[in-house]
Amino acid sequence: MKSFFNKLYRNQGVIYKVFLFVIATALIVYLFPKGGKFKYEFQKGKPWQHENLYAPFDFAIYKTEEEIESEKIQVRDNHVDYYSYQNDIVTEVYQDFEKSFSVYFKDTIPFYQRKRLKEEGLEMLDKIYANGVIFVQKEHDNGTIVYLIKNNEELTLTFGDFFELEELSPFISSQLRNTKDIAYLDIYYNLFFDIIRANVNYDENFTVKSLEEALNKIVETQGYVDRGKRIIAKGEVVEGENYAILNSLKKEYQSQLWNEQSYFWIVSGYTILVALALFMLLLFLKRYRKKIFENNTKVTFIFFNVVIMIFLTTLVVKYDAAYVYVVPLCILPLILKAFFDARLGLFTHVLTVLLLGFIVPNGFEYVFLQIIAGIVTIQTVSELYKRANLFISVGQITFIYVLAYFAFYIIHEGSVRNISWIMFGLFILNGLATLFAQPLIYIYEKIFGLVSDVSLLELSDTNSKLLKRLSDTAPGTFHHSLQVANLAEAAANEVGANAMLVRVGALYHDIGKMNNPTYFTENQTTNVNPHDELSPQESANIIIRHVIEGIEMARKANLPDRVIDFIRTHHGTTYVYYFYRKQKENEESFNDDDFRYPGPIPFSKETAILMMADSVEAASKSLKNPTYLVIDEFVEKIINKQIEVGQFLNANITFKEIEMVKKVLKQKLTNIYHLRVEYPE
């Protein structure tokens, strides 16, 4: 049992990666659309590349979304509004007329005349309320057809058939013009003005309900295809009716395929494909990025970003697939390049886009656009810590999106007449969202403990707390670190290494000397050397200890591991040669390891460059009459010695690159020690 748990402990990294692989695969498959995949790929305007296709079953031909939307617009434009007739208001108006008539028409008027005036008033009320008095809520032309609901009956009228209060005076005038009672026009007007009330109102609820019923009656199909009928022949161009029939078959095929019986098999198929893609990612890491593969945090970070991008795209597709290009997918290669390298960023981006091809409509278009955009991202984004670079890169990415979409559109449609300019707006939104990469990098640094060039730029500030303390406590060491930083940065640029990382590593590589600054010659301002009072072994111990103490200081200051690696490896497993030789002169037999740095030896191109620059710069202080030939021999001797004792065996640096580093160091030292012309006094 104990051996079993020991075995588990030894393989915990592998177990974790298997667990991460399974979880990521399950999440991605869960996010995939619940539908089968049509087995034929086709594009509008392109020839049919497969064999003759015959209908496998009876199915309906579906209208396109544009056709359905056009019919909806037509229904809305032709829809008739509903108005309701309120009888209770009419009854109240007639009652008010009975009460108010005797007030307006006095008893002094003869009885027969008052009776005629009252009858004329009632006749006018009948005409006014024949179709009703409307309170205008919606503007219509008089000829606009409307429906009036009166006494539970639906009457078809024009808007001009309703009576409006503004028509009261001319109406009364026209009714009395040919009678003997024209003299009573003003009295009638005042009476009706007091009692007339609107009794016809716009019925919004009924109108909306009627419109919804009309919209629901729109048929989504426009014909049927019988089983066995030939749909399209090989080489025939996919367009017009053929394109509509193929889309209908694809829709019907996917809806029929996804049922309880085939559910398990389809999910299994998706699982195999997703697992295959993620396994390729792990295989790439194991084969070409072994250090990343061995770091579970970094592997988790990569898988997390892949799942997040698929999750965001799925959300947008479920909401409205038309907005799929708003998702800033180019953030993925951009971030991975910021933390790792361009090749890993592009490889991960391509695998993610291939998986998204199962989710988005027009998969080929989407995959092509996103892969091209990813390649542009990798090739254009450099030195992300410079703010202008990100804006320039985002502009280039947006331009590529627009250009590629434009090309696809003219291929499909054959013209630009009906091009959707909204898509260009979506690409601009995509570009703006890509700018979120900057704050996202900062968030990821805090969550996953990773280091980007932006953080390295902050660490390179010589006014930072740790470097300020180094300059105050050990000014000679600080000056040495600056010189090494300049040499190493120039060499890194020459061989294509991470120059910013090398510079930061050089600035911090000797911080351990702050504990005992006077024991290092660059900080000794007098002729007093404290090593004179110590044995060679004690002196060597103090010198060697600056590496371990530097690591401890860096950890307390929360420096990233990538920077601490430079402190750990800048002397590799070399000897403290001065005191080693001194001890050898005094005593033949002693433990060599007491005079050897603990290592490890450099394990990257950057740490190897720092070791060379540090050794050359430190030893160059001993040159008395430097000339080009002296410097050339001096640099060759030091670096060849490091190669001879195997200090670069674990670093991925070639002999050609080492020669390039030598060349840069020689040029820089020649410039530093160049003898000036002695000017006469």
C-alpha positions in Angstrom: 0.0 0.0 0.0 2.9 2.3 0.9 4.5 1.7 -2.5 1.2 2.5 -4.2 0.9 5.9 -2.5 4.6 6.6 -3.2 3.9 5.8 -6.9 0.9 8.1 -6.9 3.0 10.9 -5.3 5.8 10.5 -7.8 3.2 10.7 -10.7 1.0 13.4 -9.3 1.9 15.8 -12.1 0.8 13.2 -14.7 -2.4 12.5 -12.8 -3.2 16.2 -12.5 -2.8 16.6 -16.3 -5.0 13.6 -17.0 -7.7 15.1 -14.7 -7.3 18.6 -16.4 -7.6 16.9 -19.8 -10.8 15.1 -18.9 -12.4 18.1 -17.3 -11.5 20.4 -20.2 -12.8 17.8 -22.7 -16.1 17.4 -20.8 -16.7 21.2 -20.5 -16.1 21.8 -24.2 -18.3 18.9 -25.3 -21.0 20.2 -22.9 -20.8 23.6 -24.6 -21.1 22.1 -28.1 -24.6 22.6 -29.8 -27.1 19.8 -29.3 -27.4 18.8 -32.9 -25.7 16.5 -35.4 -23.2 17.6 -38.0 -24.2 17.6 -41.7 -21.7 15.4 -43.5 -21.4 17.7 -46.6 -19.6 21.0 -46.8 -20.8 23.5 -49.4 -20.5 27.2 -50.1 -22.8 29.5 -52.0 -21.4 30.3 -55.4 -19.0 27.3 -55.4 -19.3 24.1 -57.4 -20.7 21.0 -55.6 -17.6 18.9 -54.9 -19.4 15.7 -53.9 -21.2 13.0 -55.9 -24.8 13.6 -57.1 -27.0 14.2 -54.1 -30.5 12.6 -53.8 -33.0 13.4 -51.1 -32.6 10.7 -48.4 -36.2 11.4 -47.1 -39.1 13.8 -47.7 -38.4 17.2 -46.3 -39.7 20.8 -46.5 -37.8 23.6 -48.2 -37.3 26.3 -45.6 -37.3 30.0 -46.4 -34.2 32.0 -45.6 -34.1 34.3 -42.6 -34.1 37.2 -45.0 -37.3 36.0 -46.7 -39.0 35.4 -43.4 -38.0 38.9 -42.1 -39.2 40.5 -45.4 -42.6 38.8 -44.9 -42.7 40.0 -41.3 -42.0 43.6 -42.4 -44.7 43.3 -45.1 -47.2 42.0 -42.5 -46.4 44.9 -40.1 -46.7 47.4 -42.9 -50.1 46.1 -44.0 -51.5 45.4 -40.6 -54.7 47.2 -39.7 -55.1 48.9 -36.3 -58.0 48.2 -34.0 -60.2 50.8 -32.3 -62.8 50.2 -29.6 -66.3 51.9 -29.4 -67.4 52.7 -25.9 -71.3 52.7 -25.6 -71.4 53.8 -22.0 -69.8 57.2 -22.9 -72.4 57.7 -25.7 -75.2 56.9 -23.2 -73.8 59.5 -20.8 -73.6 62.1 -23.6 -77.3 61.6 -24.5 -78.2 62.0 -20.8 -76.2 65.2 -20.5 -77.9 66.5 -23.6 -81.3 65.9 -22.0 -80.2 67.8 -18.9 -78.5 70.6 -20.6 -80.9 71.3 -23.4 -83.4 73.3 -21.3 -80.4 75.3 -19.9 -79.2 76.4 -23.3 -82.7 76.7 -24.9 -84.8 78.9 -22.6 -88.6 78.5 -22.0 -89.2 81.7 -23.9 -88.8 79.8 -27.1 -92.2 78.5 -28.4 -92.9 74.8 -27.5 -93.1 73.5 -31.1 -89.8 75.3 -31.9 -88.0 73.9 -28.8 -89.3 70.4 -29.8 -87.8 70.8 -33.3 -84.5 72.2 -32.0 -84.3 69.2 -29.6 -85.0 66.7 -32.4 -82.4 68.4 -34.7 -79.9 68.1 -31.8 -80.6 64.4 -31.3 -80.2 63.8 -35.0 -76.8 65.6 -35.0 -75.7 63.5 -32.0 -76.8 60.3 -33.9 -74.6 61.3 -36.8 -71.7 62.3 -34.6 -71.7 59.0 -32.7 -72.6 56.8 -35.7 -69.0 55.8 -36.0 -67.8 57.5 -32.8 -65.8 60.5 -31.7 -62.0 59.7 -31.7 -59.3 61.0 -29.4 -56.4 61.1 -31.8 -53.5 58.9 -30.4 -52.0 57.8 -33.7 -51.6 59.9 -36.8 -53.3 58.3 -39.9 -54.4 59.5 -43.3 -58.1 59.8 -43.7 -58.1 57.0 -46.2 -56.3 54.6 -43.9 -58.3 51.5 -43.2 -59.0 50.6 -39.6 -61.1 48.1 -37.7 -63.7 49.3 -35.2 -65.0 46.9 -32.5 -68.6 48.1 -31.8 -71.2 46.0 -30.0 -68.9 42.9 -30.3 -68.8 43.4 -34.1 -65.8 44.2 -36.2 -66.5 47.0 -38.7 -64.2 48.1 -41.5 -63.9 51.8 -41.7 -61.4 54.5 -42.8 -59.8 56.8 -40.4 -61.7 59.7 -41.9 -65.1 58.1 -40.9 -64.4 59.0 -37.2 -65.6 62.3 -35.9 -63.0 64.7 -34.4 -63.7 67.5 -32.0 -62.1 70.0 -34.4 -64.9 69.2 -36.8 -67.7 70.2 -34.4 -68.3 73.8 -35.6 -68.3 73.2 -39.4 -70.5 70.1 -38.8 -73.2 72.0 -36.9 -73.0 74.8 -39.5 -73.5 72.4 -42.4 -76.4 70.7 -40.6 -78.3 74.0 -39.9 -77.4 75.9 -43.1 -80.6 75.0 -44.9 -82.9 75.2 -41.9 -84.7 78.0 -40.1 -82.6 77.4 -37.0 -79.3 78.7 -38.3 -79.6 81.5 -35.8 -79.1 79.0 -33.0 -75.7 77.8 -34.4 -73.7 79.3 -31.5 -76.0 77.8 -28.9 -75.8 74.4 -30.4 -72.0 74.7 -30.6 -71.7 75.7 -26.9 -74.0 72.9 -25.9 -72.2 70.2 -27.9 -68.8 71.5 -26.8 -69.8 70.9 -23.2 -71.2 67.4 -23.6 -69.4 65.8 -26.6 -66.8 63.3 -25.4 -64.5 61.0 -27.3 -65.7 57.4 -27.2 -63.3 55.7 -29.7 -59.9 54.8 -28.5 -56.9 53.0 -30.1 -57.0 49.4 -28.8 -53.3 48.6 -28.4 -53.7 45.2 -26.7 -56.0 43.9 -29.4 -53.8 45.4 -32.2 -50.7 43.7 -30.8 -52.4 40.4 -30.3 -53.8 40.5 -33.9 -50.3 41.4 -35.2 -48.8 38.5 -33.3 -51.4 36.1 -34.7 -50.6 37.4 -38.2 -46.9 37.0 -37.7 -47.4 33.5 -36.4 -49.3 32.5 -39.5 -46.2 33.1 -41.6 -45.2 29.8 -43.0 -41.4 28.9 -42.7 -41.5 26.6 -45.7 -42.0 27.1 -49.4 -42.5 23.7 -50.8 -41.4 20.1 -50.4 -38.8 17.7 -51.8 -39.8 14.1 -52.3 -37.5 11.3 -51.3 -35.2 10.1 -54.1 -35.3 13.4 -56.0 -32.0 14.6 -57.2 -31.0 17.8 -55.4 -27.8 18.7 -57.0 -25.3 17.1 -59.4 -21.5 17.0 -59.0 -19.9 20.2 -60.4 -23.1 22.1 -60.4 -22.8 25.6 -58.8 -24.5 26.0 -55.4 -26.8 28.9 -55.8 -30.5 30.0 -55.9 -33.0 27.2 -55.3 -30.2 24.6 -54.9 -28.7 26.5 -52.1 -32.0 26.9 -50.3 -32.8 23.1 -50.7 -29.3 22.2 -49.4 -29.7 24.4 -46.3 -33.1 22.9 -45.7 -31.7 19.4 -46.0 -28.9 20.3 -43.6 -31.4 21.7 -41.1 -33.7 18.7 -41.3 -30.8 16.3 -41.2 -29.4 17.8 -38.0 -32.8 17.9 -36.3 -33.6 14.2 -37.2 -30.1 13.1 -36.3 -30.2 14.4 -32.7 -32.6 12.0 -30.9 -32.4 9.7 -27.9 -31.0 6.8 -29.9 -28.2 8.7 -31.5 -27.4 11.0 -28.6 -24.8 8.8 -27.1 -23.0 8.2 -30.4 -22.9 11.9 -31.3 -21.6 12.9 -27.9 -19.0 10.1 -28.2 -18.0 11.5 -31.6 -17.6 15.0 -30.3 -15.7 13.7 -27.3 -13.2 11.9 -29.5 -12.6 15.0 -31.7 -12.2 17.4 -28.7 -10.0 14.9 -26.9 -7.9 14.5 -30.0 -7.4 18.3 -30.3 -6.5 18.7 -26.6 -4.2 15.7 -26.8 -2.4 17.3 -29.7 -1.9 20.4 -27.5 -0.5 18.3 -24.7 1.7 16.4 -27.1 3.1 19.7 -28.5 3.9 20.9 -25.0 5.6 17.7 -24.1 7.7 17.5 -27.3 8.6 21.1 -27.9 7.8 23.0 -24.6 8.9 20.5 -22.0 9.4 23.1 -19.2 5.9 24.4 -19.8 4.5 20.9 -19.8 6.2 20.1 -16.5 4.6 23.2 -14.9 1.0 22.3 -14.0 0.1 26.0 -13.4 1.1 26.9 -17.0 -0.7 23.9 -18.5 -3.8 24.9 -16.5 -3.5 28.5 -17.7 -3.4 27.4 -21.4 -6.4 25.0 -21.0 -8.3 27.6 -19.1 -8.0 30.2 -21.9 -9.0 27.7 -24.5 -12.2 26.8 -22.6 -13.0 30.4 -21.9 -12.8 31.4 -25.5 -15.1 28.5 -26.5 -17.5 29.4 -23.7 -17.7 33.1 -24.8 -18.3 32.1 -28.4 -21.0 29.6 -27.4 -22.8 32.3 -25.4 -22.8 34.7 -28.4 -23.9 32.0 -30.9 -26.8 31.0 -28.6 -27.8 34.7 -28.2 -27.4 35.6 -31.9 -25.0 33.9 -34.3 -24.7 37.1 -36.3 -22.6 38.6 -33.5 -20.1 35.8 -33.4 -17.3 38.0 -34.7 -17.6 40.3 -31.7 -15.8 37.7 -29.6 -12.1 38.9 -29.5 -10.6 35.5 -30.3 -7.2 37.1 -31.1 -6.7 37.8 -27.4 -5.8 34.1 -27.1 -2.6 34.1 -29.2 -1.8 37.6 -28.0 -1.8 36.6 -24.3 0.0 33.3 -24.9 2.7 35.1 -26.8 3.0 37.6 -24.0 3.6 34.8 -21.4 5.2 32.1 -23.5 6.2 32.4 -27.2 4.6 32.9 -30.7 4.7 29.3 -31.8 2.8 28.1 -28.8 0.3 31.0 -29.1 -0.4 30.2 -32.8 -0.7 26.4 -32.3 -3.2 26.8 -29.4 -5.2 29.4 -31.4 -5.5 27.1 -34.4 -6.7 24.2 -32.3 -9.2 26.4 -30.6 -10.5 27.8 -33.9 -10.9 24.2 -35.3 -13.0 23.3 -32.3 -15.1 26.4 -32.7 -15.8 25.3 -36.3 -18.4 22.8 -34.8 -20.2 25.6 -33.0 -20.4 28.5 -35.4 -22.4 28.8 -38.7 -20.4 29.0 -41.9 -17.6 27.0 -40.3 -15.1 27.3 -43.2 -15.4 31.1 -43.4 -15.0 31.4 -39.6 -12.0 29.1 -39.4 -10.3 30.8 -42.3 -10.9 34.3 -40.9 -9.8 33.5 -37.4 -6.7 31.6 -38.4 -5.6 34.4 -40.7 -6.3 37.0 -37.9 -4.3 34.8 -35.5 -1.3 34.7 -37.8 -1.4 38.5 -38.2 -1.6 38.8 -34.4 1.5 36.6 -33.9 3.5 38.4 -36.6 2.5 42.0 -35.6 2.4 42.0 -31.8 5.9 42.7 -30.5 7.1 44.4 -27.3 3.6 44.5 -25.8 4.8 46.7 -23.0 4.8 49.5 -25.5 1.2 50.7 -25.6 1.3 52.0 -29.2 2.3 48.5 -30.4 -1.0 47.0 -29.2 -3.1 49.7 -30.9 -1.2 49.3 -34.1 -1.6 45.5 -34.0 -5.3 45.7 -33.2 -5.8 48.1 -36.2 -4.0 45.5 -38.5 -6.1 42.7 -37.1 -9.4 44.6 -37.7 -8.2 45.5 -41.3 -7.6 41.8 -42.0 -11.0 40.8 -40.7 -12.7 43.5 -42.9 -10.7 42.6 -46.0 -11.3 38.8 -45.7 -15.0 39.3 -45.0 -15.3 41.6 -48.0 -13.6 38.9 -50.2 -15.9 36.2 -48.9 -19.0 38.4 -49.5 -18.2 39.1 -53.2 -17.5 35.4 -53.7 -20.9 34.5 -52.4 -23.0 37.3 -53.8 -21.0 38.3 -56.9 -21.5 42.0 -56.1 -21.3 44.5 -53.2 -24.8 45.9 -53.8 -26.4 44.5 -50.6 -23.3 44.2 -48.4 -24.0 44.3 -44.7 -22.1 47.3 -43.3 -23.1 46.2 -39.8 -20.5 43.4 -40.0 -17.7 46.0 -40.4 -19.0 47.6 -37.1 -18.8 44.2 -35.5 -15.2 43.8 -36.5 -14.4 47.2 -35.1 -16.0 46.1 -31.8 -13.9 43.0 -32.0 -10.8 45.2 -32.3 -11.8 47.3 -29.3 -12.4 44.2 -27.2 -9.0 42.9 -28.1 -7.5 46.0 -26.3 -8.7 44.3 -23.1 -5.7 42.1 -23.4 -3.6 44.6 -21.4 -5.6 44.5 -18.2 -6.3 40.8 -18.7 -2.5 40.1 -18.7 -2.2 41.9 -15.4 -5.1 39.9 -13.9 -3.5 36.6 -15.2 -0.2 37.5 -13.7 -1.8 37.9 -10.3 -3.9 34.8 -10.5 -1.4 32.4 -12.1 1.8 33.9 -11.0 3.1 34.3 -14.5 5.4 37.0 -15.9 4.9 39.1 -19.1 7.1 41.7 -20.7 4.9 44.4 -19.1 5.9 43.1 -15.6 9.5 42.9 -16.8 9.4 46.5 -17.8 8.2 47.5 -14.3 11.0 45.4 -12.7 13.6 47.0 -15.0 13.0 50.4 -13.3 16.2 51.2 -11.4 14.1 53.3 -8.9 12.4 50.1 -7.7 12.8 49.4 -3.9 15.2 46.5 -4.3 17.5 48.1 -6.9 17.5 51.4 -5.0 18.7 49.6 -2.0 21.4 47.8 -4.1 22.6 51.2 -5.4 22.8 52.6 -1.9 24.3 49.5 -0.2 26.6 48.2 -2.9 27.1 50.9 -5.5 30.0 49.0 -7.2 27.8 45.9 -7.6 24.9 48.1 -8.9 27.2 49.7 -11.5 28.4 46.2 -12.5 24.8 45.0 -12.9 24.0 47.9 -15.2 27.0 47.1 -17.3 26.1 43.4 -17.5 22.5 44.4 -18.3 23.6 46.5 -21.3 26.0 43.8 -22.6 23.5 40.9 -22.1 20.6 42.9 -23.7 22.7 43.6 -26.8 23.7 40.0 -27.1 20.1 38.8 -26.6 18.9 41.1 -29.4 21.6 39.7 -31.7 20.6 36.0 -31.2 16.8 36.6 -31.0 16.5 35.9 -27.2 14.1 37.7 -24.8 16.1 40.9 -24.4 13.8 42.4 -21.7 14.0 39.2 -19.6 17.8 39.1 -19.9 18.1 42.8 -18.9 15.9 42.3 -15.8 17.8 39.1 -14.8 21.1 41.0 -15.1 19.9 43.9 -12.9 18.9 41.5 -10.1 21.5 38.7 -10.5 23.9 40.0 -7.8 21.4 41.4 -5.2 22.8 38.8 -2.7 26.0 40.9 -2.4 24.1 43.5 -0.4 24.5 41.4 2.8 28.4 41.6 2.7 29.2 44.3 0.1 32.8 45.0 1.2 33.8 41.4 0.5 33.4 42.0 -3.2 36.1 44.0 -4.9 33.8 46.3 -6.9 32.5 47.8 -3.6 35.9 48.2 -1.9 36.8 51.9 -1.8 40.0 51.6 0.3 43.1 49.3 0.2 41.7 47.3 3.1 40.5 43.9 1.9 38.5 41.9 4.6 39.5 38.7 2.8 43.1 39.2 4.1 41.9 38.2 7.5 40.1 35.0 6.3 41.1 31.6 5.0 40.5 30.9 1.3 37.7 28.5 2.3 36.0 31.1 4.5 36.3 33.7 1.7 35.0 31.3 -0.9 32.0 30.5 1.4 31.1 34.2 1.6 31.4 34.7 -2.1 29.3 31.5 -2.9 26.7 32.5 -0.3 25.7 35.6 -2.3 23.8 33.3 -4.7 21.7 31.7 -2.0 21.2 35.0 -0.2 20.2 36.6 -3.5 17.5 33.9 -4.1 16.1 34.5 -0.6 16.0 38.2 -1.1 14.3 37.8 -4.4 11.6 35.5 -2.9 10.9 38.0 -0.1 10.6 40.7 -2.7 8.2 38.5 -4.7 10.3 38.5 -7.8 9.1 36.1 -10.5 10.7 32.7 -10.8 11.9 33.5 -14.3 14.0 36.3 -12.7 15.2 34.2 -9.8 16.5 31.7 -12.4 19.2 34.2 -13.4 20.3 34.6 -9.8 20.5 30.8 -9.4 22.4 30.1 -12.6 24.6 33.1 -13.3 27.7 31.2 -11.9 26.5 27.7 -12.8 28.7 25.1 -11.1 32.0 27.0 -11.7 34.7 27.5 -9.1 35.5 30.6 -7.1 38.7 30.4 -9.0 40.9 32.9 -7.1 40.4 31.4 -3.7 40.4 27.8 -5.2 43.9 28.4 -6.6 45.0 30.1 -3.4 43.8 27.1 -1.4 45.6 24.8 -3.8 48.8 26.7 -3.2 48.5 26.2 0.6 47.1 22.7 0.6 47.2 19.9 -1.9 44.3 17.8 -0.5 40.9 19.5 0.1 37.3 19.2 -0.9 36.8 20.9 -4.3 33.1 21.3 -3.7 33.8 23.9 -1.0 34.9 26.2 -3.7 32.2 25.4 -6.3 29.0 27.3 -6.8 25.9 25.1 -6.1 24.4 25.7 -9.6 22.3 24.7 -11.5 24.0 25.4 -14.8 22.1 27.7 -17.2 19.0 26.0 -18.8 17.9 28.6 -21.3 19.4 30.8 -23.9 18.8 33.9 -21.7 20.5 32.5 -18.6 23.5 31.3 -20.7 23.9 34.8 -22.2 23.9 36.3 -18.7 26.6 33.9 -17.5 28.8 34.9 -20.4 28.2 38.7 -20.0 28.6 38.6 -16.2 31.9 36.7 -16.4 33.4 38.9 -19.2 32.3 42.2 -17.6 33.7 41.2 -14.1 37.0 39.9 -15.4 37.4 42.9 -17.8 38.2 45.1 -14.7 41.5 43.3 -14.5 42.6 44.4 -18.0 45.5 46.9 -17.7 46.2 47.9 -21.3 43.2 46.8 -23.2 43.5 46.6 -27.0 41.2 44.9 -29.6 43.5 41.9 -29.7 43.7 41.7 -25.9 39.9 41.9 -25.6 39.4 39.4 -28.4 41.7 36.8 -26.7 40.2 37.6 -23.3 36.6 37.0 -24.3 37.5 33.9 -26.2 39.4 32.5 -23.2 36.6 33.0 -20.7 33.7 31.7 -22.8 35.6 28.8 -24.2 36.5 27.8 -20.6 32.8 27.8 -19.7 32.0 25.6 -22.7 34.9 23.3 -21.8 33.5 22.7 -18.3 30.0 22.0 -19.6 28.2 25.1 -18.4 25.9 25.3 -21.5 25.0 21.7 -21.9 21.4 22.3 -20.7 20.9 25.6 -22.5 19.2 25.7 -25.8 21.9 27.8 -27.4 23.9 26.8 -30.4 27.6 27.2 -31.1 26.7 29.7 -33.8 24.7 31.8 -31.3 27.6 31.6 -28.8 29.9 33.0 -31.5 27.4 35.8 -32.1 27.3 36.6 -28.4 31.2 36.7 -28.3 31.2 39.1 -31.2 28.8 41.5 -29.5 30.7 41.3 -26.2 33.9 42.1 -28.0 32.4 45.1 -29.8 30.9 46.5 -26.6 34.0 46.1 -24.5 36.1 47.6 -27.3 33.8 50.7 -27.2 34.0 50.8 -23.4 37.8 50.6 -23.3 38.4 52.6 -26.4 41.4 55.0 -25.9 40.5 58.6 -26.5 42.8 61.0 -28.3 44.8 63.0 -25.7 44.0 66.6 -26.3 46.8 69.2 -25.7 46.5 71.4 -22.6 
